[in-house]
Every structure is written in structure tokens, then in C-alpha cells.
Amino acid sequence: FFTPSHFAQCLTHWSHPHLHLPIYVPSPRHHTIPHTFFYFQQLVRCSLKLMTLKVEESLTLTQSITLRTNTDTPDNASMTMEEQPLDVENAPAATKDETSDSGTSPADAEGGSGSTANSNGNPHRTIERKLSISEQAQANSSGRCRAPFWLKWIEYPFRVKNPQTQQYLEEATAHAMDYQARGPINQTGSFVGAAMINLAVKDAGGPKNTVYGIQASSILTVASLIVGITAGVTMPFVGALVDHTDHRKAMGSVSAFIVTAAVAFQLMLSEDTWFAIFILEVIGGYFLIMHQVCTMAYLPDLTHDLTAMGHYTARFMMNQYFVQGVFTTIVIGVGYNLDNIGTAKVGAGLATGLGVIFFGYSWIFLFRKRPKLREIPEGSNIFTTGFKQIAVTTKHVFKEYKALKWFMIALLFSPEAGAGTVLAIAVTFLTVFVKMSVVEIAVVSLVMLFFNIPGAFVSKKMCVLMNPLNSFRCAEVMFAVVNGLIAITVTGSTQKDKYLMNFYAALIGIAFGWMFPSQRTLAVALIPKGQETEIMGLISFFGQIVGWLPVFVFTAMNQNGVSMRWGLGSVSLFLLTSCAITFLCGSYDDAVALVAHTSDEYLDHFRRRSQNGEESGKEGSFADEEGKVQSTGNNTGTE
């Protein structure tokens, strides 16, 4: 009694271009009673909005959605969705030419009438909004691998609305759940790392003695050093696999499995197995970086609007910090009367469970497959093409994109949270110098985590008020100043020093929560569209190539008898150097304008590939969760 075709006709008849309403146009296959009531609910909501809202024709449009309002042709009232393709390619030339970057619609440009005429003389209003890659992938998914209804409740707390359309995007939910898995796993590294240092010190007979050729107090930073150097050398190969094959989702899934398995095996931690756990820390740390490269390749696909991207990244981080804080609270409560090894095992067991649930759900049900972006060049292979592409891309970026060039150079000196650089140094300092137990370190972590949440909120606001580049600079300066104060004022292992560490943990939490969402948003803003995966890989490479340097300096100073206070203080020098380099980026607005034109070109190209495919029909099309190629039918990649 109310089919999707009728619903589409009603929307076509009643919608208005100045009403910022999230409109859901379903596939004709959804002819079910639940969907029918859902369509009816949306129609009622749209109708009420039309009756109560006074539309000002002079409003500047802030988003563009292609809708044609044909009011004079009775024949159109009986057209089905298939007969009303919402295709921006076939829109009048005036529409495309007159829609400017300022967001002013053709209707506004023509004096606010909001109408033009088609070839039949029928008035219509036309505005545009290109679908993001994630929206296109979701629309073209076969739906064969969707979560069963009794399991869907798991994702509800992690759904994040697009601030413009007010709709939920499955890959945004996937990112949020992936963050929730990574947070506890990262945090477990501090518990297991502290216990491992204590076991190494006991085995060696003192913190200054060596075991397996490594000074006992440096065991955790050496593990971080190995991970950093290995990642810096091999990430071009990983980037080539993501870029030149259609295995992006498979790589993300496999790396998530290995990371979770490495944490699970840490439940075997004991005096006899601590060195095996040391090896697992290295393996898990490396695959965690690989997993982040795969996940970061999906991030620019969520939206091509910078405000929405800032909203997404801030929400992801806030959710992660909250879950990580709850996780740490449980570990403290359960492990309060346990020894260091027992507390570490509680953390490892709980993190494993969360990893299985969140990694498993997001990578099985929510992330979509992607076609490979380009072929392997003739005369190259998968092992060498990544390194060649790094050289070519670096040369291109350094020549064409000044701001992006200096931003990547700045990342050479900015400690990357995912690499465990700061975590390894902090845990070693708290365990050996301040002499904190695992539970006390967990309390410091808990304070820092809960203050990460207001830090992420500050990032979201500052990215709007002062742009992401200035926001990133301010966060780095705050982080450097607080870290320097710790080195100056925390002088031993007294109770006063432990109280000071809890106070500084709150300030570090704000700086962390502020810095990394700003960094992610800035990276997405500066990257030319169509090269996201390639340049995200390059950014990850620059973040890792000498990301181990702060750990190296800390370890070298510790090995030579220099106080850990000054080793910790050296991190501030790296942060201030990074901040100083960002001032060579020039104007943020000019940098964004330089890459703005690439967005529409890339979206059109991606949509054409997803529709038409290449000769085999596979490489250029979206594949479903079972690897079968999906036809996009009349989907045009527009709303």
C-alpha cells in the first residue's frame, strides 16, 4: 500500500532544496512491511517540517543534495525511481558551472528563485552533494554479510552521525569499533610492559645489569625500537599491498587477528616466559602499526567535508578514551589485591575479549572491500613497487604541495601514539625511576585517559575556531611544556612524586586528546583527493621512518648512566622541533584551496569505476563480502 516508488514520488513532490533533511531513498528490493512504516515515518516528518518551517530563499546553502522538484508535469507523478535517476552528470550545465565552492546554489545566483527549466520547460530546483566513497560502497554492497538482528545491538553505542546529513554510516561505526579494540590493547602494553621490566630486573639482578645483552631497565624501549625500525623499513611494501591489490579489507582483518592473538598469548607471562612475551610484544606492535595503515586508508573515504571529518575523528578518539578508561578501571578494581603479573594477565585477558568482539564485528560486518587503485607498473613487482612509489610520490608531493611537504617532515619529530614511542618511555620511567607498581601505573593511565576526552573535545572546537594546523601546533606546545615540567619537578620515588605524576597525567591527557585528532584532520585536509591511500601510506612512512628516534635517545642515555629524567625531557625537544617545522607550511587556507579541485574529480572517477568496471568486470567494481562483483544498476553516486 506504500511502495518505495510511491515514497520517492512523494519526496520529489514535497521536498525543498533549503530543507536540510536526511532523505533515505531505498532500493526497490526493500518491499517489506518494516521498511514501509519507516518510509511513512520519514514522509510524515518531512511533511511536518515543510508545514512548520519558514524557508528563506536567500539562505546560503551549506550542503548540496541533488533533488529535482518537478511541480508542473503530472506525468512525473507516476514515474518510478528507476525512471527518475538522480544523475548529476545529466544536470543542466548551468547547475554544475554555477555551483561554486562558496556553497551558493544556482537558484541563489539567479536571484533566489530556486528554479531553472529543463528541456521540456518544467521548472525544477537542483543542488548537488557528492556521495563519499564509503557511502557509495555501502549503497552498492550486496548485504550478504550483514550482522544478524540479534547481534546488531553491539554497534549501537558506537554509531556516529554525519553532522550534515544526520545519518549513520556503517564504515564510520566500523572505525569507532576498531578504535575501541585498539585502545585496550594499547593500554595492555603498559601493564604487561611494566610487569616484564620487573621480571627482567629480577632475572638480571638489578636495573643496571644486562640480560640477553640488553640492560634490564631498557627492555621495553628496546622492543619499541625494534618495532619502529622494522615498520619504517617495511611499510612501503605494506602500502603497495593496500594500493595495488584489492586486499585492503583482508589485510586489515588478518592484522587485527594477529594483534589480538599476540595479546592473548601474553596470558602466559611468568618468570620463565617473560622473554617470549618480549618477542610477542614486538610482533604485536608491528602488526598493530600495519593494522593502522589499513584502517587509515579507509578514513578519507568517510567524507570529503573537513568539518564532518573533524567531527568523526574527535568522536572516535573520545569513544576510545572512554572505553579505555572503563577498561583500566576494571583492571584496577580486579587487580588491586593481585601482584604485578596477575594484574597484567587481567588486562591481557580483558583486552583479548574486547579485541575479538570489536575487531571481529567491524571487519566482518561493517568495513567494505575496495578495488585496487592502480596496476603494478610494467617491469616492477609487488616487493619493489612500494619503494619506487614512495620515491615518486615524495618527489611529487615535495614539488607540488608545500604545506603537505613540511607537515610530513614535521611528523618525523612528532612521536606517533600508535608506535608506542611515548608509552614505552613513560612506562619505563614510572616503573624504574618512580618505582610504581602495575596498579599505580594503571591509576596514572586512568587519569590520563579520562582527560583525553575533554582534550578530544578541545580538538574538535579548535579545528573549527583556528583551523587544524594551528590546533595541532598548540597541542604540541602544550605536550612539550608538560613533559618538560615532569622532567624538572619529578625527582624521585616519594609519595609526593607519585601525586605529581597523577596531576601531570591529567594535563598530558588533555594534550594527547587534543593533538592526535587534530593531526588526523590536518592530514586529510592537505591530501589531494584520489591519492589518499598512497599519501596516507607516505604519511605513515614518515611517521615511522625515524619515529623510533626518541626511544633511541632515551635508551642510549639510560645505557650510559644519564638520569631517566633527562631522557624523558628529550621528548620535549622533538615536539618543539616538530612544531617549529609546521610554520614552514604557509597558509592553511591556501593549502586547502590547492587540493580542493581534486575532490569532485576523484569522486566522479571512483563512481565511474564502480559502475563500469574494467574489462574483467571485477577490478573496477565493488566486490561484496563474498568476493562477488556487484552491479550498481542505476545508482549514480548522488543523493
DAZI-V739487 format. One record per backbone hydrogen bond with DSSP energy under -0.5 kcal/mol. NH is the residue of the N-H (numbers start at 1). CO is the residue of the C=O. If there is no record, write none. Layout:
nh-><NH & NH>
co-><CO & CO>
This chain:
nh-><7 & 8 & 9 & 10 & 11 & 12 & 13 & 14 & 15 & 19 & 20 & 21 & 23 & 24 & 25 & 26 & 30 & 31 & 32 & 36 & 37 & 38 & 39 & 40 & 41 & 42 & 43 & 44 & 45 & 46 & 47 & 48 & 49 & 50 & 51 & 52 & 53 & 55 & 56 & 57 & 59 & 67 & 69 & 70 & 71 & 71 & 74 & 76 & 77 & 77 & 78 & 79 & 83 & 84 & 84 & 87 & 88 & 90 & 91 & 95 & 96 & 97 & 98 & 99 & 100 & 100 & 103 & 109 & 110 & 111 & 112 & 113 & 114 & 116 & 118 & 121 & 124 & 127 & 131 & 134 & 136 & 137 & 138 & 139 & 140 & 141 & 146 & 151 & 152 & 154 & 155 & 156 & 156 & 157 & 158 & 159 & 162 & 166 & 169 & 173 & 174 & 175 & 176 & 177 & 178 & 179 & 180 & 181 & 182 & 183 & 184 & 185 & 186 & 187 & 188 & 189 & 189 & 190 & 190 & 191 & 192 & 193 & 194 & 195 & 196 & 197 & 198 & 199 & 200 & 201 & 202 & 203 & 204 & 205 & 206 & 209 & 211 & 214 & 216 & 217 & 218 & 219 & 222 & 223 & 224 & 225 & 226 & 227 & 228 & 229 & 230 & 231 & 232 & 233 & 234 & 235 & 237 & 238 & 239 & 240 & 241 & 242 & 243 & 244 & 245 & 247 & 251 & 252 & 253 & 254 & 255 & 256 & 257 & 258 & 259 & 260 & 261 & 262 & 263 & 264 & 265 & 266 & 266 & 267 & 268 & 269 & 274 & 277 & 278 & 279 & 280 & 281 & 282 & 283 & 284 & 285 & 286 & 287 & 288 & 289 & 290 & 291 & 292 & 293 & 294 & 295 & 296 & 297 & 298 & 298 & 299 & 300 & 301 & 302 & 306 & 309 & 310 & 311 & 312 & 313 & 314 & 315 & 316 & 317 & 318 & 319 & 320 & 321 & 322 & 323 & 324 & 325 & 326 & 327 & 328 & 329 & 330 & 331 & 332 & 333 & 334 & 335 & 336 & 336 & 338 & 343 & 344 & 345 & 346 & 347 & 348 & 349 & 350 & 351 & 352 & 353 & 354 & 355 & 356 & 357 & 358 & 359 & 360 & 360 & 361 & 362 & 363 & 364 & 365 & 366 & 366 & 367 & 369 & 373 & 374 & 380 & 384 & 385 & 388 & 389 & 390 & 391 & 392 & 393 & 394 & 395 & 396 & 397 & 398 & 399 & 400 & 401 & 402 & 405 & 406 & 407 & 408 & 409 & 410 & 411 & 412 & 412 & 413 & 414 & 415 & 417 & 419 & 420 & 421 & 424 & 425 & 426 & 427 & 428 & 429 & 430 & 431 & 432 & 433 & 433 & 434 & 436 & 441 & 442 & 443 & 444 & 445 & 446 & 447 & 448 & 449 & 450 & 451 & 452 & 452 & 453 & 454 & 455 & 456 & 457 & 458 & 459 & 460 & 461 & 462 & 463 & 464 & 464 & 465 & 466 & 470 & 471 & 472 & 473 & 474 & 475 & 476 & 477 & 478 & 479 & 480 & 481 & 482 & 483 & 484 & 485 & 486 & 487 & 488 & 489 & 490 & 491 & 498 & 499 & 500 & 501 & 502 & 503 & 504 & 505 & 506 & 506 & 507 & 508 & 509 & 510 & 511 & 512 & 513 & 514 & 515 & 516 & 518 & 519 & 520 & 521 & 522 & 523 & 524 & 525 & 526 & 527 & 529 & 531 & 535 & 536 & 537 & 538 & 539 & 540 & 541 & 542 & 543 & 544 & 544 & 545 & 546 & 548 & 549 & 552 & 553 & 554 & 555 & 556 & 557 & 558 & 559 & 560 & 561 & 562 & 566 & 567 & 568 & 569 & 570 & 571 & 572 & 573 & 574 & 575 & 576 & 577 & 578 & 579 & 580 & 581 & 582 & 583 & 583 & 584 & 585 & 591 & 592 & 593 & 594 & 595 & 595 & 596 & 597 & 598 & 599 & 601 & 602 & 603 & 604 & 605 & 606 & 607 & 608 & 609 & 610 & 611 & 612 & 613 & 613 & 617 & 621 & 622 & 624 & 627 & 630 & 635 & 639>
co-><3 & 4 & 5 & 6 & 7 & 8 & 9 & 10 & 11 & 16 & 18 & 19 & 21 & 22 & 23 & 24 & 27 & 29 & 30 & 32 & 33 & 34 & 35 & 36 & 37 & 38 & 39 & 40 & 41 & 42 & 43 & 44 & 45 & 46 & 47 & 48 & 49 & 53 & 54 & 55 & 56 & 65 & 67 & 68 & 69 & 123 & 72 & 73 & 73 & 74 & 75 & 76 & 80 & 80 & 81 & 85 & 86 & 87 & 88 & 92 & 92 & 93 & 94 & 95 & 98 & 104 & 100 & 105 & 106 & 108 & 107 & 107 & 107 & 124 & 122 & 118 & 116 & 65 & 637 & 301 & 132 & 133 & 134 & 135 & 136 & 138 & 143 & 148 & 148 & 151 & 152 & 152 & 153 & 153 & 155 & 156 & 167 & 162 & 160 & 169 & 170 & 171 & 172 & 173 & 174 & 175 & 176 & 177 & 178 & 179 & 180 & 181 & 182 & 183 & 184 & 185 & 186 & 186 & 187 & 187 & 188 & 189 & 190 & 191 & 192 & 193 & 194 & 195 & 196 & 197 & 198 & 199 & 200 & 201 & 201 & 206 & 214 & 211 & 209 & 207 & 215 & 216 & 218 & 219 & 220 & 221 & 222 & 223 & 224 & 225 & 226 & 227 & 228 & 229 & 230 & 231 & 234 & 234 & 235 & 236 & 237 & 238 & 239 & 240 & 241 & 241 & 247 & 248 & 249 & 250 & 251 & 252 & 253 & 254 & 255 & 256 & 257 & 258 & 259 & 260 & 261 & 262 & 263 & 264 & 265 & 266 & 270 & 273 & 274 & 275 & 276 & 277 & 278 & 279 & 280 & 281 & 282 & 283 & 284 & 285 & 286 & 287 & 288 & 289 & 290 & 291 & 292 & 293 & 294 & 295 & 295 & 296 & 298 & 299 & 304 & 305 & 306 & 307 & 308 & 309 & 310 & 311 & 312 & 313 & 314 & 315 & 316 & 317 & 318 & 319 & 320 & 321 & 322 & 323 & 324 & 325 & 326 & 327 & 328 & 329 & 330 & 331 & 332 & 333 & 335 & 339 & 340 & 341 & 342 & 343 & 344 & 345 & 346 & 347 & 348 & 349 & 350 & 351 & 352 & 353 & 354 & 355 & 355 & 356 & 357 & 358 & 359 & 360 & 361 & 361 & 362 & 362 & 623 & 243 & 243 & 377 & 381 & 381 & 384 & 385 & 386 & 387 & 388 & 389 & 390 & 391 & 392 & 393 & 394 & 395 & 396 & 397 & 400 & 401 & 402 & 403 & 404 & 405 & 406 & 407 & 408 & 409 & 410 & 411 & 413 & 415 & 416 & 417 & 416 & 420 & 421 & 422 & 423 & 424 & 425 & 426 & 427 & 428 & 428 & 429 & 429 & 430 & 437 & 438 & 439 & 440 & 441 & 442 & 443 & 444 & 445 & 446 & 447 & 448 & 449 & 449 & 450 & 451 & 452 & 453 & 454 & 455 & 456 & 457 & 458 & 459 & 460 & 461 & 461 & 462 & 466 & 467 & 468 & 469 & 470 & 471 & 472 & 473 & 474 & 475 & 476 & 477 & 478 & 479 & 480 & 481 & 482 & 483 & 484 & 485 & 486 & 489 & 494 & 495 & 496 & 497 & 498 & 499 & 500 & 501 & 502 & 503 & 503 & 504 & 505 & 506 & 507 & 508 & 509 & 510 & 511 & 512 & 514 & 515 & 516 & 517 & 518 & 519 & 520 & 521 & 522 & 523 & 595 & 528 & 531 & 532 & 533 & 534 & 535 & 536 & 537 & 538 & 539 & 540 & 541 & 541 & 542 & 544 & 546 & 548 & 549 & 550 & 551 & 552 & 553 & 554 & 555 & 556 & 558 & 557 & 563 & 563 & 564 & 565 & 566 & 568 & 569 & 569 & 570 & 571 & 572 & 573 & 574 & 575 & 576 & 577 & 578 & 579 & 580 & 581 & 582 & 587 & 588 & 589 & 590 & 591 & 592 & 592 & 593 & 595 & 596 & 597 & 598 & 599 & 600 & 601 & 602 & 603 & 604 & 605 & 606 & 607 & 608 & 609 & 620 & 614 & 618 & 610 & 628 & 624 & 622 & 632 & 129>
